[in-house]
Amino acid sequence: MKLKSFRAVIDEPYKLRILNREGFDRFLGEFDVDTMLEIEVKEVVNRTQMQNSYYWGQIIGSPSKEGSLLSNEMFQGYTKQELHEALKDKFEVKSTMGMSQEDFTEYINKIIRWAAEFADMYIKEPEDV
């Protein structure tokens, strides 16, 4: 049995926009015509504003933000967006935009562990910021 999950957003009443439309279409292409499918819809709570602020403000940060990646000489020369894209590539994440709170927390924790091991740096926890 083939099973895959895709995120979607309701843009207006009765209009559903699939976020990874290309992947969704490829997945549907794996089925024969007239194959019966069951579609389950559940509401997903996206990452919080606090998570987003922590990610951009403390993890990505800026050259002057002590303990952020951009304050480390290894990452100087990157823009915030370039570093964000590099981290997504590193951790094989297509998009952080539709991530649930749990998935985004896991992603942040991977970055923090990686920064400690790779760059020998400590990124402050949200409660320490």
TIZA-380893 format. One record per residue: residue number from 0; x, y, z of N, C-alpha, C in turn. Coordinates in nm, 3 decimals, decimal comma, padded with zeros to 5 digits. Layout:
BEGIN
+------+---------+---------+---------+---------+---------+---------+---------+---------+---------+
! resi !     n.x !     n.y !     n.z !    ca.x !    ca.y !    ca.z !     c.x !     c.y !     c.z !
+------+---------+---------+---------+---------+---------+---------+---------+---------+---------+
!  NUM !       X !       Y !       Z !       X !       Y !       Z !       X !       Y !       Z !
...
+------+---------+---------+---------+---------+---------+---------+---------+---------+---------+
// end
This chain:
BEGIN
+------+---------+---------+---------+---------+---------+---------+---------+---------+---------+
! resi !     n.x !     n.y !     n.z !    ca.x !    ca.y !    ca.z !     c.x !     c.y !     c.z !
+------+---------+---------+---------+---------+---------+---------+---------+---------+---------+
!    0 !  00,084 ! -00,117 !  00,000 !  00,000 !  00,000 !  00,000 !  00,089 !  00,124 !  00,000 !
!    1 !  00,063 !  00,214 ! -00,092 !  00,137 !  00,340 ! -00,101 !  00,071 !  00,442 ! -00,010 !
!    2 !  00,153 !  00,512 !  00,067 !  00,101 !  00,613 !  00,159 !  00,198 !  00,729 !  00,164 !
!    3 !  00,147 !  00,849 !  00,150 !  00,230 !  00,968 !  00,156 !  00,144 !  01,083 !  00,205 !
!    4 !  00,207 !  01,175 !  00,274 !  00,136 !  01,290 !  00,331 !  00,180 !  01,416 !  00,258 !
!    5 !  00,085 !  01,504 !  00,229 !  00,113 !  01,632 !  00,165 !  00,043 !  01,743 !  00,242 !
!    6 !  00,106 !  01,859 !  00,249 !  00,046 !  01,975 !  00,315 ! -00,031 !  02,058 !  00,212 !
!    7 ! -00,138 !  02,119 !  00,259 ! -00,219 !  02,205 !  00,174 ! -00,273 !  02,320 !  00,258 !
!    8 ! -00,313 !  02,425 !  00,190 ! -00,367 !  02,544 !  00,255 ! -00,501 !  02,576 !  00,189 !
!    9 ! -00,597 !  02,616 !  00,270 ! -00,724 !  02,662 !  00,216 ! -00,708 !  02,810 !  00,187 !
!   10 ! -00,706 !  02,844 !  00,058 ! -00,687 !  02,983 !  00,016 ! -00,816 !  03,064 !  00,024 !
!   11 ! -00,927 !  03,001 ! -00,001 ! -01,059 !  03,063 !  00,007 ! -01,158 !  02,949 !  00,027 !
!   12 ! -01,281 !  02,976 !  00,064 ! -01,375 !  02,865 !  00,088 ! -01,379 !  02,767 ! -00,030 !
!   13 ! -01,364 !  02,641 !  00,003 ! -01,373 !  02,531 ! -00,094 ! -01,259 !  02,527 ! -00,195 !
!   14 ! -01,150 !  02,600 ! -00,169 ! -01,034 !  02,600 ! -00,259 ! -00,911 !  02,554 ! -00,182 !
!   15 ! -00,856 !  02,441 ! -00,222 ! -00,740 !  02,382 ! -00,156 ! -00,618 !  02,396 ! -00,246 !
!   16 ! -00,509 !  02,449 ! -00,191 ! -00,383 !  02,462 ! -00,266 ! -00,280 !  02,369 ! -00,203 !
!   17 ! -00,233 !  02,273 ! -00,279 ! -00,134 !  02,178 ! -00,230 !  00,003 !  02,244 ! -00,239 !
!   18 !  00,077 !  02,246 ! -00,127 !  00,203 !  02,319 ! -00,121 !  00,312 !  02,257 ! -00,208 !
!   19 !  00,319 !  02,128 ! -00,213 !  00,418 !  02,060 ! -00,298 !  00,343 !  01,994 ! -00,413 !
!   20 !  00,288 !  02,076 ! -00,499 !  00,202 !  02,025 ! -00,607 !  00,278 !  01,929 ! -00,699 !
!   21 !  00,403 !  01,961 ! -00,729 !  00,482 !  01,876 ! -00,818 !  00,500 !  01,736 ! -00,758 !
!   22 !  00,533 !  01,728 ! -00,630 !  00,548 !  01,599 ! -00,563 !  00,416 !  01,524 ! -00,555 !
!   23 !  00,309 !  01,597 ! -00,529 !  00,175 !  01,537 ! -00,523 !  00,138 !  01,476 ! -00,658 !
!   24 !  00,162 !  01,550 ! -00,764 !  00,130 !  01,500 ! -00,899 !  00,215 !  01,378 ! -00,934 !
!   25 !  00,343 !  01,379 ! -00,896 !  00,430 !  01,262 ! -00,921 !  00,376 !  01,140 ! -00,847 !
!   26 !  00,334 !  01,161 ! -00,723 !  00,280 !  01,051 ! -00,642 !  00,153 !  00,996 ! -00,707 !
!   27 !  00,064 !  01,082 ! -00,749 ! -00,059 !  01,036 ! -00,815 ! -00,027 !  00,958 ! -00,942 !
!   28 !  00,080 !  00,998 ! -01,010 !  00,122 !  00,929 ! -01,133 !  00,163 !  00,785 ! -01,111 !
!   29 !  00,188 !  00,746 ! -00,986 !  00,226 !  00,608 ! -00,955 !  00,106 !  00,513 ! -00,955 !
!   30 ! -00,016 !  00,569 ! -00,962 ! -00,136 !  00,487 ! -00,957 ! -00,194 !  00,468 ! -01,097 !
!   31 ! -00,263 !  00,356 ! -01,115 ! -00,333 !  00,331 ! -01,240 ! -00,460 !  00,415 ! -01,244 !
!   32 ! -00,506 !  00,443 ! -01,364 ! -00,634 !  00,512 ! -01,383 ! -00,743 !  00,429 ! -01,316 !
!   33 ! -00,840 !  00,493 ! -01,256 ! -00,954 !  00,431 ! -01,187 ! -00,917 !  00,366 ! -01,053 !
!   34 ! -00,796 !  00,392 ! -01,002 ! -00,759 !  00,342 ! -00,869 ! -00,838 !  00,420 ! -00,765 !
!   35 ! -00,900 !  00,351 ! -00,671 ! -00,975 !  00,415 ! -00,563 ! -00,877 !  00,460 ! -00,455 !
!   36 ! -00,886 !  00,586 ! -00,414 ! -00,799 !  00,642 ! -00,310 ! -00,885 !  00,695 ! -00,197 !
!   37 ! -00,829 !  00,692 ! -00,076 ! -00,894 !  00,754 !  00,040 ! -00,813 !  00,877 !  00,077 !
!   38 ! -00,879 !  00,988 !  00,093 ! -00,811 !  01,112 !  00,129 ! -00,856 !  01,153 !  00,268 !
!   39 ! -00,758 !  01,172 !  00,357 ! -00,786 !  01,214 !  00,494 ! -00,738 !  01,357 !  00,511 !
!   40 ! -00,820 !  01,442 !  00,568 ! -00,784 !  01,582 !  00,588 ! -00,781 !  01,610 !  00,738 !
!   41 ! -00,669 !  01,666 !  00,785 ! -00,661 !  01,704 !  00,926 ! -00,593 !  01,838 !  00,937 !
!   42 ! -00,634 !  01,916 !  01,035 ! -00,576 !  02,047 !  01,057 ! -00,437 !  02,031 !  01,120 !
!   43 ! -00,343 !  02,110 !  01,072 ! -00,207 !  02,107 !  01,123 ! -00,176 !  02,242 !  01,185 !
!   44 ! -00,119 !  02,240 !  01,303 ! -00,079 !  02,365 !  01,368 !  00,064 !  02,394 !  01,324 !
!   45 !  00,080 !  02,502 !  01,249 !  00,212 !  02,540 !  01,201 !  00,299 !  02,593 !  01,313 !
!   46 !  00,425 !  02,610 !  01,282 !  00,519 !  02,663 !  01,380 !  00,466 !  02,795 !  01,434 !
!   47 !  00,506 !  02,824 !  01,554 !  00,457 !  02,945 !  01,620 !  00,542 !  03,065 !  01,581 !
!   48 !  00,490 !  03,181 !  01,609 !  00,565 !  03,305 !  01,586 !  00,690 !  03,308 !  01,674 !
!   49 !  00,679 !  03,253 !  01,795 !  00,794 !  03,247 !  01,885 !  00,905 !  03,160 !  01,826 !
!   50 !  00,869 !  03,045 !  01,768 !  00,968 !  02,959 !  01,703 !  01,033 !  03,032 !  01,587 !
!   51 !  00,951 !  03,098 !  01,508 !  01,001 !  03,170 !  01,392 !  01,098 !  03,282 !  01,433 !
!   52 !  01,061 !  03,356 !  01,536 !  01,148 !  03,464 !  01,585 !  01,280 !  03,408 !  01,638 !
!   53 !  01,273 !  03,297 !  01,709 !  01,394 !  03,233 !  01,763 !  01,484 !  03,187 !  01,648 !
!   54 !  01,426 !  03,125 !  01,548 !  01,503 !  03,074 !  01,434 !  01,575 !  03,187 !  01,362 !
!   55 !  01,501 !  03,291 !  01,323 !  01,561 !  03,400 !  01,246 !  01,644 !  03,493 !  01,333 !
!   56 !  01,605 !  03,514 !  01,458 !  01,675 !  03,608 !  01,544 !  01,796 !  03,552 !  01,615 !
!   57 !  01,786 !  03,427 !  01,666 !  01,896 !  03,370 !  01,744 !  01,976 !  03,265 !  01,667 !
!   58 !  01,910 !  03,177 !  01,596 !  01,985 !  03,072 !  01,526 !  02,054 !  03,130 !  01,404 !
!   59 !  01,978 !  03,188 !  01,312 !  02,039 !  03,253 !  01,196 !  02,109 !  03,381 !  01,244 !
!   60 !  02,035 !  03,467 !  01,308 !  02,092 !  03,586 !  01,372 !  02,152 !  03,688 !  01,279 !
!   61 !  02,260 !  03,748 !  01,323 !  02,332 !  03,850 !  01,247 !  02,477 !  03,850 !  01,295 !
!   62 !  02,566 !  03,914 !  01,220 !  02,706 !  03,919 !  01,264 !  02,724 !  03,978 !  01,403 !
!   63 !  02,632 !  04,065 !  01,445 !  02,646 !  04,128 !  01,577 !  02,569 !  04,054 !  01,687 !
!   64 !  02,495 !  03,948 !  01,651 !  02,415 !  03,873 !  01,750 !  02,498 !  03,758 !  01,804 !
!   65 !  02,554 !  03,778 !  01,922 !  02,641 !  03,677 !  01,982 !  02,569 !  03,542 !  01,994 !
!   66 !  02,638 !  03,436 !  01,953 !  02,582 !  03,302 !  01,964 !  02,494 !  03,261 !  01,847 !
!   67 !  02,482 !  03,348 !  01,747 !  02,405 !  03,311 !  01,628 !  02,503 !  03,259 !  01,522 !
!   68 !  02,449 !  03,186 !  01,425 !  02,536 !  03,132 !  01,321 !  02,608 !  03,243 !  01,244 !
!   69 !  02,538 !  03,350 !  01,211 !  02,602 !  03,457 !  01,134 !  02,709 !  03,533 !  01,212 !
!   70 !  02,714 !  03,514 !  01,344 !  02,820 !  03,578 !  01,423 !  02,947 !  03,494 !  01,422 !
!   71 !  02,937 !  03,370 !  01,375 !  03,052 !  03,281 !  01,368 !  03,128 !  03,309 !  01,238 !
!   72 !  03,259 !  03,318 !  01,247 !  03,339 !  03,352 !  01,128 !  03,322 !  03,253 !  01,014 !
!   73 !  03,284 !  03,129 !  01,045 !  03,263 !  03,029 !  00,938 !  03,150 !  03,069 !  00,844 !
!   74 !  03,055 !  03,148 !  00,895 !  02,936 !  03,181 !  00,817 !  02,931 !  03,327 !  00,774 !
!   75 !  03,039 !  03,403 !  00,803 !  03,042 !  03,542 !  00,761 !  03,046 !  03,548 !  00,609 !
!   76 !  02,975 !  03,641 !  00,554 !  02,965 !  03,651 !  00,409 !  02,832 !  03,599 !  00,358 !
!   77 !  02,764 !  03,517 !  00,439 !  02,631 !  03,470 !  00,403 !  02,529 !  03,577 !  00,437 !
!   78 !  02,423 !  03,587 !  00,357 !  02,307 !  03,664 !  00,399 !  02,219 !  03,571 !  00,481 !
!   79 !  02,120 !  03,627 !  00,548 !  02,027 !  03,543 !  00,625 !  01,961 !  03,440 !  00,535 !
!   80 !  01,916 !  03,485 !  00,418 !  01,845 !  03,395 !  00,327 !  01,938 !  03,288 !  00,271 !
!   81 !  02,062 !  03,323 !  00,239 !  02,158 !  03,225 !  00,189 !  02,186 !  03,118 !  00,294 !
!   82 !  02,203 !  03,159 !  00,419 !  02,228 !  03,063 !  00,526 !  02,105 !  02,975 !  00,548 !
!   83 !  01,987 !  03,034 !  00,545 !  01,862 !  02,958 !  00,557 !  01,855 !  02,850 !  00,448 !
!   84 !  01,886 !  02,887 !  00,324 !  01,883 !  02,792 !  00,212 !  01,990 !  02,683 !  00,231 !
!   85 !  02,107 !  02,722 !  00,277 !  02,215 !  02,625 !  00,300 !  02,176 !  02,523 !  00,408 !
!   86 !  02,110 !  02,571 !  00,513 !  02,065 !  02,479 !  00,620 !  01,958 !  02,385 !  00,569 !
!   87 !  01,867 !  02,436 !  00,489 !  01,763 !  02,348 !  00,432 !  01,828 !  02,240 !  00,347 !
!   88 !  01,928 !  02,278 !  00,266 !  02,000 !  02,179 !  00,185 !  02,072 !  02,078 !  00,273 !
!   89 !  02,140 !  02,127 !  00,375 !  02,217 !  02,041 !  00,466 !  02,128 !  01,935 !  00,530 !
!   90 !  02,009 !  01,977 !  00,572 !  01,920 !  01,885 !  00,644 !  01,807 !  01,830 !  00,557 !
!   91 !  01,824 !  01,849 !  00,425 !  01,732 !  01,794 !  00,326 !  01,587 !  01,832 !  00,355 !
!   92 !  01,565 !  01,962 !  00,373 !  01,432 !  02,016 !  00,399 !  01,393 !  02,101 !  00,278 !
!   93 !  01,280 !  02,069 !  00,216 !  01,236 !  02,147 !  00,100 !  01,186 !  02,284 !  00,141 !
!   94 !  01,108 !  02,289 !  00,247 !  01,051 !  02,415 !  00,292 !  01,025 !  02,409 !  00,442 !
!   95 !  01,049 !  02,518 !  00,509 !  01,015 !  02,526 !  00,651 !  00,880 !  02,592 !  00,671 !
!   96 !  00,827 !  02,648 !  00,564 !  00,706 !  02,728 !  00,573 !  00,586 !  02,652 !  00,630 !
!   97 !  00,561 !  02,533 !  00,586 !  00,443 !  02,459 !  00,632 !  00,471 !  02,362 !  00,744 !
!   98 !  00,589 !  02,371 !  00,805 !  00,624 !  02,276 !  00,911 !  00,534 !  02,289 !  01,033 !
!   99 !  00,504 !  02,175 !  01,091 !  00,431 !  02,175 !  01,217 !  00,524 !  02,223 !  01,328 !
!  100 !  00,469 !  02,253 !  01,444 !  00,551 !  02,294 !  01,558 !  00,652 !  02,186 !  01,593 !
!  101 !  00,608 !  02,060 !  01,592 !  00,697 !  01,949 !  01,626 !  00,809 !  01,934 !  01,525 !
!  102 !  00,776 !  01,939 !  01,395 !  00,877 !  01,924 !  01,291 !  00,977 !  02,039 !  01,294 !
!  103 !  00,928 !  02,161 !  01,318 !  01,017 !  02,277 !  01,322 !  01,108 !  02,269 !  01,444 !
!  104 !  01,056 !  02,222 !  01,557 !  01,139 !  02,203 !  01,676 !  01,249 !  02,102 !  01,649 !
!  105 !  01,215 !  01,993 !  01,582 !  01,314 !  01,891 !  01,547 !  01,421 !  01,949 !  01,454 !
!  106 !  01,379 !  02,027 !  01,357 !  01,472 !  02,092 !  01,264 !  01,567 !  02,186 !  01,339 !
!  107 !  01,512 !  02,268 !  01,427 !  01,594 !  02,360 !  01,508 !  01,694 !  02,281 !  01,593 !
!  108 !  01,650 !  02,174 !  01,656 !  01,739 !  02,093 !  01,740 !  01,852 !  02,030 !  01,659 !
!  109 !  01,824 !  01,989 !  01,537 !  01,930 !  01,934 !  01,450 !  02,034 !  02,042 !  01,420 !
!  110 !  01,988 !  02,163 !  01,393 !  02,080 !  02,273 !  01,363 !  02,166 !  02,304 !  01,485 !
!  111 !  02,105 !  02,307 !  01,602 !  02,179 !  02,337 !  01,725 !  02,286 !  02,231 !  01,750 !
!  112 !  02,250 !  02,103 !  01,735 !  02,349 !  01,995 !  01,754 !  02,461 !  02,004 !  01,651 !
!  113 !  02,423 !  02,029 !  01,526 !  02,521 !  02,040 !  01,419 !  02,616 !  02,157 !  01,444 !
!  114 !  02,562 !  02,271 !  01,487 !  02,646 !  02,389 !  01,515 !  02,745 !  02,359 !  01,627 !
!  115 !  02,700 !  02,285 !  01,728 !  02,790 !  02,249 !  01,839 !  02,902 !  02,159 !  01,792 !
!  116 !  02,869 !  02,062 !  01,706 !  02,970 !  01,966 !  01,659 !  03,057 !  02,026 !  01,549 !
!  117 !  02,996 !  02,089 !  01,450 !  03,068 !  02,136 !  01,332 !  03,141 !  02,268 !  01,355 !
!  118 !  03,074 !  02,361 !  01,420 !  03,130 !  02,496 !  01,437 !  03,177 !  02,521 !  01,580 !
!  119 !  03,164 !  02,420 !  01,667 !  03,205 !  02,432 !  01,806 !  03,145 !  02,558 !  01,872 !
!  120 !  03,013 !  02,575 !  01,851 !  02,948 !  02,693 !  01,905 !  02,821 !  02,656 !  01,980 !
!  121 !  02,789 !  02,739 !  02,077 !  02,669 !  02,720 !  02,157 !  02,565 !  02,821 !  02,112 !
!  122 !  02,448 !  02,772 !  02,070 !  02,336 !  02,859 !  02,038 !  02,244 !  02,860 !  02,158 !
!  123 !  02,215 !  02,978 !  02,207 !  02,130 !  02,990 !  02,328 !  01,994 !  02,929 !  02,305 !
!  124 !  01,943 !  02,868 !  02,411 !  01,807 !  02,815 !  02,411 !  01,709 !  02,931 !  02,414 !
!  125 !  01,586 !  02,910 !  02,367 !  01,489 !  03,022 !  02,363 !  01,469 !  03,089 !  02,499 !
!  126 !  01,469 !  03,010 !  02,604 !  01,447 !  03,068 !  02,738 !  01,566 !  03,150 !  02,787 !
!  127 !  01,683 !  03,135 !  02,721 !  01,802 !  03,210 !  02,759 !  01,821 !  03,337 !  02,678 !
!  128 !  01,735 !  03,355 !  02,578 !  01,750 !  03,471 !  02,488 !  01,689 !  03,593 !  02,551 !
+------+---------+---------+---------+---------+---------+---------+---------+---------+---------+
// end
